Amino acid sequence: MGNEWIIDVLEDLKTFARMNGLDTLASQLDDTAEVARIEIESTMTGAPLSVVGDGTKFGRLPAQTGTGHRA
């Protein structure tokens, strides 16, 4: 299980936020949980994490990133 317990904690916080009318916080916790999932997965696979585009989406860099030679 490793660090995956944090996802459960974030889900509990999100549930609390929604039940108490904290909709913006609940939405932010959705995003936070997604970042946590990606980071946890990337530590398991060794793939680096990246922010792509305008910074609103998260994902992994292609495997060949950073393997080129500089002139």
mmCIF file as Biopython writes it, N, C-alpha, C and O atoms, coordinates in Angstrom:
data_model
#
loop_
_atom_site.group_PDB
_atom_site.id
_atom_site.type_symbol
_atom_site.label_atom_id
_atom_site.label_alt_id
_atom_site.label_comp_id
_atom_site.label_asym_id
_atom_site.label_entity_id
_atom_site.label_seq_id
_atom_site.pdbx_PDB_ins_code
_atom_site.Cartn_x
_atom_site.Cartn_y
_atom_site.Cartn_z
_atom_site.occupancy
_atom_site.B_iso_or_equiv
_atom_site.auth_seq_id
_atom_site.auth_asym_id
_atom_site.pdbx_PDB_model_num
ATOM 1   N N  . MET A ? 1  ? 0.820   -1.198 0.000   1.0 0.0 1  A 1 
ATOM 2   C CA . MET A ? 1  ? 0.000   0.000  0.000   1.0 0.0 1  A 1 
ATOM 3   C C  . MET A ? 1  ? 0.863   1.260  0.000   1.0 0.0 1  A 1 
ATOM 4   O O  . MET A ? 1  ? 0.530   2.223  -0.691  1.0 0.0 1  A 1 
ATOM 5   N N  . GLY A ? 2  ? 1.942   1.281  0.741   1.0 0.0 2  A 1 
ATOM 6   C CA . GLY A ? 2  ? 2.862   2.410  0.710   1.0 0.0 2  A 1 
ATOM 7   C C  . GLY A ? 2  ? 2.208   3.731  1.067   1.0 0.0 2  A 1 
ATOM 8   O O  . GLY A ? 2  ? 1.638   3.887  2.147   1.0 0.0 2  A 1 
ATOM 9   N N  . ASN A ? 3  ? 2.297   4.678  0.150   1.0 0.0 3  A 1 
ATOM 10  C CA . ASN A ? 3  ? 1.771   6.026  0.377   1.0 0.0 3  A 1 
ATOM 11  C C  . ASN A ? 3  ? 0.321   6.207  -0.061  1.0 0.0 3  A 1 
ATOM 12  O O  . ASN A ? 3  ? -0.210  7.315  0.016   1.0 0.0 3  A 1 
ATOM 13  N N  . GLU A ? 4  ? -0.322  5.146  -0.515  1.0 0.0 4  A 1 
ATOM 14  C CA . GLU A ? 4  ? -1.681  5.266  -1.042  1.0 0.0 4  A 1 
ATOM 15  C C  . GLU A ? 4  ? -2.708  5.636  0.021   1.0 0.0 4  A 1 
ATOM 16  O O  . GLU A ? 4  ? -3.817  6.047  -0.321  1.0 0.0 4  A 1 
ATOM 17  N N  . TRP A ? 5  ? -2.373  5.501  1.290   1.0 0.0 5  A 1 
ATOM 18  C CA . TRP A ? 5  ? -3.300  5.874  2.364   1.0 0.0 5  A 1 
ATOM 19  C C  . TRP A ? 5  ? -3.693  7.340  2.278   1.0 0.0 5  A 1 
ATOM 20  O O  . TRP A ? 5  ? -4.780  7.721  2.714   1.0 0.0 5  A 1 
ATOM 21  N N  . ILE A ? 6  ? -2.817  8.159  1.718   1.0 0.0 6  A 1 
ATOM 22  C CA . ILE A ? 6  ? -3.105  9.589  1.641   1.0 0.0 6  A 1 
ATOM 23  C C  . ILE A ? 6  ? -4.324  9.859  0.771   1.0 0.0 6  A 1 
ATOM 24  O O  . ILE A ? 6  ? -5.034  10.841 0.990   1.0 0.0 6  A 1 
ATOM 25  N N  . ILE A ? 7  ? -4.576  8.998  -0.215  1.0 0.0 7  A 1 
ATOM 26  C CA . ILE A ? 7  ? -5.756  9.155  -1.071  1.0 0.0 7  A 1 
ATOM 27  C C  . ILE A ? 7  ? -7.018  9.034  -0.226  1.0 0.0 7  A 1 
ATOM 28  O O  . ILE A ? 7  ? -7.958  9.811  -0.398  1.0 0.0 7  A 1 
ATOM 29  N N  . ASP A ? 8  ? -7.045  8.061  0.689   1.0 0.0 8  A 1 
ATOM 30  C CA . ASP A ? 8  ? -8.201  7.895  1.577   1.0 0.0 8  A 1 
ATOM 31  C C  . ASP A ? 8  ? -8.404  9.125  2.454   1.0 0.0 8  A 1 
ATOM 32  O O  . ASP A ? 8  ? -9.537  9.557  2.665   1.0 0.0 8  A 1 
ATOM 33  N N  . VAL A ? 9  ? -7.325  9.683  2.959   1.0 0.0 9  A 1 
ATOM 34  C CA . VAL A ? 9  ? -7.421  10.883 3.799   1.0 0.0 9  A 1 
ATOM 35  C C  . VAL A ? 9  ? -8.001  12.043 2.988   1.0 0.0 9  A 1 
ATOM 36  O O  . VAL A ? 9  ? -8.877  12.764 3.466   1.0 0.0 9  A 1 
ATOM 37  N N  . LEU A ? 10 ? -7.515  12.217 1.770   1.0 0.0 10 A 1 
ATOM 38  C CA . LEU A ? 10 ? -8.021  13.294 0.920   1.0 0.0 10 A 1 
ATOM 39  C C  . LEU A ? 10 ? -9.495  13.093 0.585   1.0 0.0 10 A 1 
ATOM 40  O O  . LEU A ? 10 ? -10.257 14.059 0.536   1.0 0.0 10 A 1 
ATOM 41  N N  . GLU A ? 11 ? -9.902  11.843 0.354   1.0 0.0 11 A 1 
ATOM 42  C CA . GLU A ? 11 ? -11.319 11.552 0.089   1.0 0.0 11 A 1 
ATOM 43  C C  . GLU A ? 11 ? -12.176 11.884 1.307   1.0 0.0 11 A 1 
ATOM 44  O O  . GLU A ? 11 ? -13.269 12.431 1.161   1.0 0.0 11 A 1 
ATOM 45  N N  . ASP A ? 12 ? -11.695 11.561 2.503   1.0 0.0 12 A 1 
ATOM 46  C CA . ASP A ? 12 ? -12.427 11.903 3.729   1.0 0.0 12 A 1 
ATOM 47  C C  . ASP A ? 12 ? -12.567 13.419 3.875   1.0 0.0 12 A 1 
ATOM 48  O O  . ASP A ? 12 ? -13.638 13.919 4.218   1.0 0.0 12 A 1 
ATOM 49  N N  . LEU A ? 13 ? -11.493 14.136 3.615   1.0 0.0 13 A 1 
ATOM 50  C CA . LEU A ? 13 ? -11.547 15.596 3.687   1.0 0.0 13 A 1 
ATOM 51  C C  . LEU A ? 13 ? -12.523 16.166 2.661   1.0 0.0 13 A 1 
ATOM 52  O O  . LEU A ? 13 ? -13.265 17.104 2.954   1.0 0.0 13 A 1 
ATOM 53  N N  . LYS A ? 14 ? -12.517 15.596 1.461   1.0 0.0 14 A 1 
ATOM 54  C CA . LYS A ? 14 ? -13.428 16.048 0.409   1.0 0.0 14 A 1 
ATOM 55  C C  . LYS A ? 14 ? -14.877 15.804 0.813   1.0 0.0 14 A 1 
ATOM 56  O O  . LYS A ? 14 ? -15.731 16.667 0.606   1.0 0.0 14 A 1 
ATOM 57  N N  . THR A ? 15 ? -15.164 14.638 1.387   1.0 0.0 15 A 1 
ATOM 58  C CA . THR A ? 15 ? -16.517 14.331 1.860   1.0 0.0 15 A 1 
ATOM 59  C C  . THR A ? 15 ? -16.950 15.332 2.925   1.0 0.0 15 A 1 
ATOM 60  O O  . THR A ? 15 ? -18.068 15.844 2.880   1.0 0.0 15 A 1 
ATOM 61  N N  . PHE A ? 16 ? -16.078 15.608 3.871   1.0 0.0 16 A 1 
ATOM 62  C CA . PHE A ? 16 ? -16.371 16.589 4.915   1.0 0.0 16 A 1 
ATOM 63  C C  . PHE A ? 16 ? -16.672 17.957 4.300   1.0 0.0 16 A 1 
ATOM 64  O O  . PHE A ? 16 ? -17.639 18.619 4.679   1.0 0.0 16 A 1 
ATOM 65  N N  . ALA A ? 17 ? -15.837 18.370 3.351   1.0 0.0 17 A 1 
ATOM 66  C CA . ALA A ? 17 ? -16.016 19.675 2.719   1.0 0.0 17 A 1 
ATOM 67  C C  . ALA A ? 17 ? -17.372 19.759 2.023   1.0 0.0 17 A 1 
ATOM 68  O O  . ALA A ? 17 ? -18.082 20.754 2.172   1.0 0.0 17 A 1 
ATOM 69  N N  . ARG A ? 18 ? -17.732 18.738 1.273   1.0 0.0 18 A 1 
ATOM 70  C CA . ARG A ? 18 ? -19.025 18.748 0.565   1.0 0.0 18 A 1 
ATOM 71  C C  . ARG A ? 18 ? -20.195 18.769 1.538   1.0 0.0 18 A 1 
ATOM 72  O O  . ARG A ? 18 ? -21.171 19.488 1.325   1.0 0.0 18 A 1 
ATOM 73  N N  . MET A ? 19 ? -20.100 17.983 2.604   1.0 0.0 19 A 1 
ATOM 74  C CA . MET A ? 19 ? -21.180 17.917 3.594   1.0 0.0 19 A 1 
ATOM 75  C C  . MET A ? 19 ? -21.359 19.244 4.332   1.0 0.0 19 A 1 
ATOM 76  O O  . MET A ? 19 ? -22.422 19.505 4.895   1.0 0.0 19 A 1 
ATOM 77  N N  . ASN A ? 20 ? -20.337 20.066 4.329   1.0 0.0 20 A 1 
ATOM 78  C CA . ASN A ? 20 ? -20.386 21.334 5.047   1.0 0.0 20 A 1 
ATOM 79  C C  . ASN A ? 20 ? -20.428 22.546 4.117   1.0 0.0 20 A 1 
ATOM 80  O O  . ASN A ? 20 ? -20.141 23.669 4.530   1.0 0.0 20 A 1 
ATOM 81  N N  . GLY A ? 21 ? -20.788 22.302 2.866   1.0 0.0 21 A 1 
ATOM 82  C CA . GLY A ? 21 ? -20.971 23.398 1.922   1.0 0.0 21 A 1 
ATOM 83  C C  . GLY A ? 21 ? -19.698 24.077 1.461   1.0 0.0 21 A 1 
ATOM 84  O O  . GLY A ? 21 ? -19.735 25.209 0.980   1.0 0.0 21 A 1 
ATOM 85  N N  . LEU A ? 22 ? -18.580 23.402 1.603   1.0 0.0 22 A 1 
ATOM 86  C CA . LEU A ? 22 ? -17.292 23.965 1.181   1.0 0.0 22 A 1 
ATOM 87  C C  . LEU A ? 22 ? -16.946 23.428 -0.213  1.0 0.0 22 A 1 
ATOM 88  O O  . LEU A ? 22 ? -15.994 22.669 -0.390  1.0 0.0 22 A 1 
ATOM 89  N N  . ASP A ? 23 ? -17.745 23.846 -1.187  1.0 0.0 23 A 1 
ATOM 90  C CA . ASP A ? 23 ? -17.641 23.276 -2.533  1.0 0.0 23 A 1 
ATOM 91  C C  . ASP A ? 23 ? -16.326 23.588 -3.236  1.0 0.0 23 A 1 
ATOM 92  O O  . ASP A ? 23 ? -15.793 22.739 -3.950  1.0 0.0 23 A 1 
ATOM 93  N N  . THR A ? 24 ? -15.801 24.785 -3.046  1.0 0.0 24 A 1 
ATOM 94  C CA . THR A ? 24 ? -14.520 25.128 -3.670  1.0 0.0 24 A 1 
ATOM 95  C C  . THR A ? 24 ? -13.405 24.270 -3.093  1.0 0.0 24 A 1 
ATOM 96  O O  . THR A ? 24 ? -12.545 23.782 -3.825  1.0 0.0 24 A 1 
ATOM 97  N N  . LEU A ? 25 ? -13.425 24.091 -1.797  1.0 0.0 25 A 1 
ATOM 98  C CA . LEU A ? 25 ? -12.428 23.232 -1.150  1.0 0.0 25 A 1 
ATOM 99  C C  . LEU A ? 25 ? -12.557 21.794 -1.645  1.0 0.0 25 A 1 
ATOM 100 O O  . LEU A ? 25 ? -11.551 21.140 -1.919  1.0 0.0 25 A 1 
ATOM 101 N N  . ALA A ? 26 ? -13.784 21.301 -1.762  1.0 0.0 26 A 1 
ATOM 102 C CA . ALA A ? 26 ? -14.001 19.934 -2.252  1.0 0.0 26 A 1 
ATOM 103 C C  . ALA A ? 26 ? -13.436 19.772 -3.657  1.0 0.0 26 A 1 
ATOM 104 O O  . ALA A ? 26 ? -12.816 18.755 -3.969  1.0 0.0 26 A 1 
ATOM 105 N N  . SER A ? 27 ? -13.651 20.765 -4.496  1.0 0.0 27 A 1 
ATOM 106 C CA . SER A ? 27 ? -13.118 20.718 -5.859  1.0 0.0 27 A 1 
ATOM 107 C C  . SER A ? 27 ? -11.592 20.726 -5.852  1.0 0.0 27 A 1 
ATOM 108 O O  . SER A ? 27 ? -10.957 19.988 -6.606  1.0 0.0 27 A 1 
ATOM 109 N N  . GLN A ? 28 ? -11.017 21.555 -5.005  1.0 0.0 28 A 1 
ATOM 110 C CA . GLN A ? 28 ? -9.555  21.608 -4.895  1.0 0.0 28 A 1 
ATOM 111 C C  . GLN A ? 28 ? -9.002  20.277 -4.400  1.0 0.0 28 A 1 
ATOM 112 O O  . GLN A ? 28 ? -7.945  19.834 -4.850  1.0 0.0 28 A 1 
ATOM 113 N N  . LEU A ? 29 ? -9.711  19.641 -3.478  1.0 0.0 29 A 1 
ATOM 114 C CA . LEU A ? 29 ? -9.266  18.341 -2.968  1.0 0.0 29 A 1 
ATOM 115 C C  . LEU A ? 29 ? -9.343  17.263 -4.047  1.0 0.0 29 A 1 
ATOM 116 O O  . LEU A ? 29 ? -8.547  16.324 -4.038  1.0 0.0 29 A 1 
ATOM 117 N N  . ASP A ? 30 ? -10.300 17.386 -4.983  1.0 0.0 30 A 1 
ATOM 118 C CA . ASP A ? 30 ? -10.332 16.483 -6.144  1.0 0.0 30 A 1 
ATOM 119 C C  . ASP A ? 30 ? -9.028  16.602 -6.924  1.0 0.0 30 A 1 
ATOM 120 O O  . ASP A ? 30 ? -8.401  15.599 -7.266  1.0 0.0 30 A 1 
ATOM 121 N N  . ASP A ? 31 ? -8.630  17.845 -7.201  1.0 0.0 31 A 1 
ATOM 122 C CA . ASP A ? 31 ? -7.384  18.081 -7.935  1.0 0.0 31 A 1 
ATOM 123 C C  . ASP A ? 31 ? -6.181  17.565 -7.154  1.0 0.0 31 A 1 
ATOM 124 O O  . ASP A ? 31 ? -5.271  16.957 -7.719  1.0 0.0 31 A 1 
ATOM 125 N N  . THR A ? 32 ? -6.189  17.815 -5.854  1.0 0.0 32 A 1 
ATOM 126 C CA . THR A ? 32 ? -5.082  17.382 -4.998  1.0 0.0 32 A 1 
ATOM 127 C C  . THR A ? 32 ? -4.959  15.866 -4.985  1.0 0.0 32 A 1 
ATOM 128 O O  . THR A ? 32 ? -3.852  15.331 -5.033  1.0 0.0 32 A 1 
ATOM 129 N N  . ALA A ? 33 ? -6.094  15.172 -4.920  1.0 0.0 33 A 1 
ATOM 130 C CA . ALA A ? 33 ? -6.077  13.709 -4.939  1.0 0.0 33 A 1 
ATOM 131 C C  . ALA A ? 33 ? -5.514  13.189 -6.260  1.0 0.0 33 A 1 
ATOM 132 O O  . ALA A ? 33 ? -4.787  12.196 -6.281  1.0 0.0 33 A 1 
ATOM 133 N N  . GLU A ? 34 ? -5.851  13.859 -7.356  1.0 0.0 34 A 1 
ATOM 134 C CA . GLU A ? 34 ? -5.325  13.439 -8.661  1.0 0.0 34 A 1 
ATOM 135 C C  . GLU A ? 34 ? -3.810  13.617 -8.721  1.0 0.0 34 A 1 
ATOM 136 O O  . GLU A ? 34 ? -3.099  12.745 -9.221  1.0 0.0 34 A 1 
ATOM 137 N N  . VAL A ? 35 ? -3.322  14.740 -8.215  1.0 0.0 35 A 1 
ATOM 138 C CA . VAL A ? 35 ? -1.873  14.963 -8.164  1.0 0.0 35 A 1 
ATOM 139 C C  . VAL A ? 35 ? -1.216  13.885 -7.307  1.0 0.0 35 A 1 
ATOM 140 O O  . VAL A ? 35 ? -0.175  13.342 -7.678  1.0 0.0 35 A 1 
ATOM 141 N N  . ALA A ? 36 ? -1.818  13.578 -6.172  1.0 0.0 36 A 1 
ATOM 142 C CA . ALA A ? 36 ? -1.267  12.548 -5.285  1.0 0.0 36 A 1 
ATOM 143 C C  . ALA A ? 36 ? -1.210  11.197 -5.991  1.0 0.0 36 A 1 
ATOM 144 O O  . ALA A ? 36 ? -0.212  10.484 -5.889  1.0 0.0 36 A 1 
ATOM 145 N N  . ARG A ? 37 ? -2.277  10.844 -6.705  1.0 0.0 37 A 1 
ATOM 146 C CA . ARG A ? 37 ? -2.284  9.562  -7.440  1.0 0.0 37 A 1 
ATOM 147 C C  . ARG A ? 37 ? -1.144  9.509  -8.456  1.0 0.0 37 A 1 
ATOM 148 O O  . ARG A ? 37 ? -0.431  8.511  -8.555  1.0 0.0 37 A 1 
ATOM 149 N N  . ILE A ? 38 ? -0.988  10.584 -9.200  1.0 0.0 38 A 1 
ATOM 150 C CA . ILE A ? 38 ? 0.061   10.631 -10.230 1.0 0.0 38 A 1 
ATOM 151 C C  . ILE A ? 38 ? 1.441   10.546 -9.595  1.0 0.0 38 A 1 
ATOM 152 O O  . ILE A ? 38 ? 2.299   9.804  -10.074 1.0 0.0 38 A 1 
ATOM 153 N N  . GLU A ? 39 ? 1.659   11.294 -8.528  1.0 0.0 39 A 1 
ATOM 154 C CA . GLU A ? 39 ? 2.973   11.261 -7.878  1.0 0.0 39 A 1 
ATOM 155 C C  . GLU A ? 39 ? 3.264   9.894  -7.274  1.0 0.0 39 A 1 
ATOM 156 O O  . GLU A ? 39 ? 4.380   9.388  -7.388  1.0 0.0 39 A 1 
ATOM 157 N N  . ILE A ? 40 ? 2.274   9.300  -6.639  1.0 0.0 40 A 1 
ATOM 158 C CA . ILE A ? 40 ? 2.475   7.968  -6.054  1.0 0.0 40 A 1 
ATOM 159 C C  . ILE A ? 40 ? 2.799   6.965  -7.149  1.0 0.0 40 A 1 
ATOM 160 O O  . ILE A ? 40 ? 3.718   6.158  -7.008  1.0 0.0 40 A 1 
ATOM 161 N N  . GLU A ? 41 ? 2.042   7.019  -8.243  1.0 0.0 41 A 1 
ATOM 162 C CA . GLU A ? 41 ? 2.301   6.098  -9.352  1.0 0.0 41 A 1 
ATOM 163 C C  . GLU A ? 41 ? 3.682   6.331  -9.952  1.0 0.0 41 A 1 
ATOM 164 O O  . GLU A ? 41 ? 4.379   5.376  -10.297 1.0 0.0 41 A 1 
ATOM 165 N N  . SER A ? 42 ? 4.080   7.596  -10.077 1.0 0.0 42 A 1 
ATOM 166 C CA . SER A ? 42 ? 5.379   7.881  -10.688 1.0 0.0 42 A 1 
ATOM 167 C C  . SER A ? 42 ? 6.528   7.403  -9.812  1.0 0.0 42 A 1 
ATOM 168 O O  . SER A ? 42 ? 7.580   7.031  -10.332 1.0 0.0 42 A 1 
ATOM 169 N N  . THR A ? 43 ? 6.351   7.405  -8.495  1.0 0.0 43 A 1 
ATOM 170 C CA . THR A ? 43 ? 7.410   6.891  -7.633  1.0 0.0 43 A 1 
ATOM 171 C C  . THR A ? 43 ? 7.495   5.377  -7.721  1.0 0.0 43 A 1 
ATOM 172 O O  . THR A ? 43 ? 8.553   4.796  -7.477  1.0 0.0 43 A 1 
ATOM 173 N N  . MET A ? 44 ? 6.386   4.737  -8.067  1.0 0.0 44 A 1 
ATOM 174 C CA . MET A ? 44 ? 6.377   3.279  -8.196  1.0 0.0 44 A 1 
ATOM 175 C C  . MET A ? 44 ? 6.992   2.841  -9.524  1.0 0.0 44 A 1 
ATOM 176 O O  . MET A ? 44 ? 7.612   1.780  -9.602  1.0 0.0 44 A 1 
ATOM 177 N N  . THR A ? 45 ? 6.823   3.652  -10.563 1.0 0.0 45 A 1 
ATOM 178 C CA . THR A ? 45 ? 7.316   3.279  -11.885 1.0 0.0 45 A 1 
ATOM 179 C C  . THR A ? 45 ? 8.634   3.949  -12.228 1.0 0.0 45 A 1 
ATOM 180 O O  . THR A ? 45 ? 9.296   3.564  -13.192 1.0 0.0 45 A 1 
ATOM 181 N N  . GLY A ? 46 ? 9.017   4.942  -11.454 1.0 0.0 46 A 1 
ATOM 182 C CA . GLY A ? 46 ? 10.241  5.670  -11.740 1.0 0.0 46 A 1 
ATOM 183 C C  . GLY A ? 46 ? 10.079  6.723  -12.814 1.0 0.0 46 A 1 
ATOM 184 O O  . GLY A ? 46 ? 11.051  7.387  -13.174 1.0 0.0 46 A 1 
ATOM 185 N N  . ALA A ? 47 ? 8.859   6.894  -13.342 1.0 0.0 47 A 1 
ATOM 186 C CA . ALA A ? 47 ? 8.625   7.889  -14.375 1.0 0.0 47 A 1 
ATOM 187 C C  . ALA A ? 47 ? 8.531   9.273  -13.750 1.0 0.0 47 A 1 
ATOM 188 O O  . ALA A ? 47 ? 7.881   9.436  -12.718 1.0 0.0 47 A 1 
ATOM 189 N N  . PRO A ? 48 ? 9.164   10.268 -14.350 1.0 0.0 48 A 1 
ATOM 190 C CA . PRO A ? 48 ? 9.096   11.612 -13.784 1.0 0.0 48 A 1 
ATOM 191 C C  . PRO A ? 48 ? 7.716   12.233 -13.963 1.0 0.0 48 A 1 
ATOM 192 O O  . PRO A ? 48 ? 7.004   11.918 -14.917 1.0 0.0 48 A 1 
ATOM 193 N N  . LEU A ? 49 ? 7.347   13.106 -13.052 1.0 0.0 49 A 1 
ATOM 194 C CA . LEU A ? 49 ? 6.082   13.821 -13.095 1.0 0.0 49 A 1 
ATOM 195 C C  . LEU A ? 49 ? 6.286   15.144 -13.803 1.0 0.0 49 A 1 
ATOM 196 O O  . LEU A ? 49 ? 7.340   15.767 -13.677 1.0 0.0 49 A 1 
ATOM 197 N N  . SER A ? 50 ? 5.281   15.572 -14.548 1.0 0.0 50 A 1 
ATOM 198 C CA . SER A ? 50 ? 5.376   16.866 -15.203 1.0 0.0 50 A 1 
ATOM 199 C C  . SER A ? 50 ? 4.036   17.578 -15.152 1.0 0.0 50 A 1 
ATOM 200 O O  . SER A ? 50 ? 2.983   16.953 -15.020 1.0 0.0 50 A 1 
ATOM 201 N N  . VAL A ? 51 ? 4.096   18.884 -15.257 1.0 0.0 51 A 1 
ATOM 202 C CA . VAL A ? 51 ? 2.907   19.693 -15.468 1.0 0.0 51 A 1 
ATOM 203 C C  . VAL A ? 51 ? 2.934   20.042 -16.938 1.0 0.0 51 A 1 
ATOM 204 O O  . VAL A ? 51 ? 3.948   20.527 -17.440 1.0 0.0 51 A 1 
ATOM 205 N N  . VAL A ? 52 ? 1.827   19.802 -17.646 1.0 0.0 52 A 1 
ATOM 206 C CA . VAL A ? 52 ? 1.822   20.007 -19.087 1.0 0.0 52 A 1 
ATOM 207 C C  . VAL A ? 52 ? 0.895   21.147 -19.467 1.0 0.0 52 A 1 
ATOM 208 O O  . VAL A ? 52 ? -0.031  21.489 -18.731 1.0 0.0 52 A 1 
ATOM 209 N N  . GLY A ? 53 ? 1.156   21.726 -20.621 1.0 0.0 53 A 1 
ATOM 210 C CA . GLY A ? 53 ? 0.292   22.776 -21.135 1.0 0.0 53 A 1 
ATOM 211 C C  . GLY A ? 53 ? 0.328   24.020 -20.277 1.0 0.0 53 A 1 
ATOM 212 O O  . GLY A ? 53 ? 1.394   24.549 -19.964 1.0 0.0 53 A 1 
ATOM 213 N N  . ASP A ? 54 ? -0.853  24.480 -19.902 1.0 0.0 54 A 1 
ATOM 214 C CA . ASP A ? 54 ? -0.961  25.731 -19.145 1.0 0.0 54 A 1 
ATOM 215 C C  . ASP A ? 54 ? -0.889  25.528 -17.644 1.0 0.0 54 A 1 
ATOM 216 O O  . ASP A ? 54 ? -1.173  26.455 -16.886 1.0 0.0 54 A 1 
ATOM 217 N N  . GLY A ? 55 ? -0.516  24.338 -17.197 1.0 0.0 55 A 1 
ATOM 218 C CA . GLY A ? 55 ? -0.372  24.080 -15.777 1.0 0.0 55 A 1 
ATOM 219 C C  . GLY A ? 55 ? -1.627  23.561 -15.114 1.0 0.0 55 A 1 
ATOM 220 O O  . GLY A ? 55 ? -1.652  23.380 -13.897 1.0 0.0 55 A 1 
ATOM 221 N N  . THR A ? 56 ? -2.679  23.314 -15.895 1.0 0.0 56 A 1 
ATOM 222 C CA . THR A ? 56 ? -3.919  22.813 -15.308 1.0 0.0 56 A 1 
ATOM 223 C C  . THR A ? 56 ? -4.041  21.305 -15.403 1.0 0.0 56 A 1 
ATOM 224 O O  . THR A ? 56 ? -4.973  20.721 -14.851 1.0 0.0 56 A 1 
ATOM 225 N N  . LYS A ? 57 ? -3.115  20.672 -16.092 1.0 0.0 57 A 1 
ATOM 226 C CA . LYS A ? 57 ? -3.144  19.215 -16.244 1.0 0.0 57 A 1 
ATOM 227 C C  . LYS A ? 57 ? -1.804  18.647 -15.791 1.0 0.0 57 A 1 
ATOM 228 O O  . LYS A ? 57 ? -0.768  19.307 -15.869 1.0 0.0 57 A 1 
ATOM 229 N N  . PHE A ? 58 ? -1.854  17.419 -15.320 1.0 0.0 58 A 1 
ATOM 230 C CA . PHE A ? 58 ? -0.656  16.760 -14.832 1.0 0.0 58 A 1 
ATOM 231 C C  . PHE A ? 58 ? -0.466  15.464 -15.593 1.0 0.0 58 A 1 
ATOM 232 O O  . PHE A ? 58 ? -1.440  14.864 -16.048 1.0 0.0 58 A 1 
ATOM 233 N N  . GLY A ? 59 ? 0.774   15.026 -15.737 1.0 0.0 59 A 1 
ATOM 234 C CA . GLY A ? 59 ? 1.032   13.769 -16.411 1.0 0.0 59 A 1 
ATOM 235 C C  . GLY A ? 59 ? 2.495   13.410 -16.342 1.0 0.0 59 A 1 
ATOM 236 O O  . GLY A ? 59 ? 3.294   14.110 -15.720 1.0 0.0 59 A 1 
ATOM 237 N N  . ARG A ? 60 ? 2.841   12.301 -16.992 1.0 0.0 60 A 1 
ATOM 238 C CA . ARG A ? 60 ? 4.224   11.846 -17.002 1.0 0.0 60 A 1 
ATOM 239 C C  . ARG A ? 60 ? 4.930   12.312 -18.256 1.0 0.0 60 A 1 
ATOM 240 O O  . ARG A ? 60 ? 4.327   12.443 -19.321 1.0 0.0 60 A 1 
ATOM 241 N N  . LEU A ? 61 ? 6.214   12.558 -18.107 1.0 0.0 61 A 1 
ATOM 242 C CA . LEU A ? 61 ? 7.043   12.873 -19.261 1.0 0.0 61 A 1 
ATOM 243 C C  . LEU A ? 61 ? 7.293   11.601 -20.058 1.0 0.0 61 A 1 
ATOM 244 O O  . LEU A ? 61 ? 7.339   10.513 -19.483 1.0 0.0 61 A 1 
ATOM 245 N N  . PRO A ? 62 ? 7.455   11.721 -21.370 1.0 0.0 62 A 1 
ATOM 246 C CA . PRO A ? 62 ? 7.815   10.538 -22.152 1.0 0.0 62 A 1 
ATOM 247 C C  . PRO A ? 62 ? 9.134   9.949  -21.661 1.0 0.0 62 A 1 
ATOM 248 O O  . PRO A ? 62 ? 9.989   10.678 -21.158 1.0 0.0 62 A 1 
ATOM 249 N N  . ALA A ? 63 ? 9.300   8.660  -21.800 1.0 0.0 63 A 1 
ATOM 250 C CA . ALA A ? 63 ? 10.483  7.961  -21.289 1.0 0.0 63 A 1 
ATOM 251 C C  . ALA A ? 63 ? 11.782  8.513  -21.869 1.0 0.0 63 A 1 
ATOM 252 O O  . ALA A ? 63 ? 12.806  8.518  -21.186 1.0 0.0 63 A 1 
ATOM 253 N N  . GLN A ? 64 ? 11.757  8.979  -23.121 1.0 0.0 64 A 1 
ATOM 254 C CA . GLN A ? 64 ? 12.980  9.441  -23.760 1.0 0.0 64 A 1 
ATOM 255 C C  . GLN A ? 64 ? 13.346  10.869 -23.374 1.0 0.0 64 A 1 
ATOM 256 O O  . GLN A ? 64 ? 14.411  11.338 -23.775 1.0 0.0 64 A 1 
ATOM 257 N N  . THR A ? 65 ? 12.527  11.573 -22.624 1.0 0.0 65 A 1 
ATOM 258 C CA . THR A ? 65 ? 12.821  12.953 -22.240 1.0 0.0 65 A 1 
ATOM 259 C C  . THR A ? 65 ? 14.130  13.024 -21.467 1.0 0.0 65 A 1 
ATOM 260 O O  . THR A ? 65 ? 14.355  12.259 -20.529 1.0 0.0 65 A 1 
ATOM 261 N N  . GLY A ? 66 ? 14.977  13.941 -21.869 1.0 0.0 66 A 1 
ATOM 262 C CA . GLY A ? 66 ? 16.236  14.150 -21.159 1.0 0.0 66 A 1 
ATOM 263 C C  . GLY A ? 66 ? 17.344  13.192 -21.533 1.0 0.0 66 A 1 
ATOM 264 O O  . GLY A ? 66 ? 18.400  13.195 -20.902 1.0 0.0 66 A 1 
ATOM 265 N N  . THR A ? 67 ? 17.125  12.364 -22.555 1.0 0.0 67 A 1 
ATOM 266 C CA . THR A ? 67 ? 18.148  11.391 -22.924 1.0 0.0 67 A 1 
ATOM 267 C C  . THR A ? 67 ? 18.990  11.846 -24.113 1.0 0.0 67 A 1 
ATOM 268 O O  . THR A ? 67 ? 19.925  11.153 -24.515 1.0 0.0 67 A 1 
ATOM 269 N N  . GLY A ? 68 ? 18.659  13.011 -24.676 1.0 0.0 68 A 1 
ATOM 270 C CA . GLY A ? 68 ? 19.406  13.498 -25.830 1.0 0.0 68 A 1 
ATOM 271 C C  . GLY A ? 68 ? 20.756  14.070 -25.440 1.0 0.0 68 A 1 
ATOM 272 O O  . GLY A ? 68 ? 21.011  14.358 -24.271 1.0 0.0 68 A 1 
ATOM 273 N N  . HIS A ? 69 ? 21.619  14.232 -26.440 1.0 0.0 69 A 1 
ATOM 274 C CA . HIS A ? 69 ? 22.944  14.794 -26.209 1.0 0.0 69 A 1 
ATOM 275 C C  . HIS A ? 69 ? 22.915  16.276 -26.528 1.0 0.0 69 A 1 
ATOM 276 O O  . HIS A ? 69 ? 22.223  16.710 -27.449 1.0 0.0 69 A 1 
ATOM 277 N N  . ARG A ? 70 ? 23.666  17.047 -25.764 1.0 0.0 70 A 1 
ATOM 278 C CA . ARG A ? 70 ? 23.768  18.476 -26.036 1.0 0.0 70 A 1 
ATOM 279 C C  . ARG A ? 70 ? 24.995  18.733 -26.891 1.0 0.0 70 A 1 
ATOM 280 O O  . ARG A ? 70 ? 26.023  18.069 -26.758 1.0 0.0 70 A 1 
ATOM 281 N N  . ALA A ? 71 ? 24.861  19.707 -27.766 1.0 0.0 71 A 1 
ATOM 282 C CA . ALA A ? 71 ? 25.984  20.037 -28.646 1.0 0.0 71 A 1 
ATOM 283 C C  . ALA A ? 71 ? 26.962  20.937 -27.946 1.0 0.0 71 A 1 
ATOM 284 O O  . ALA A ? 71 ? 27.975  21.322 -28.531 1.0 0.0 71 A 1 
#
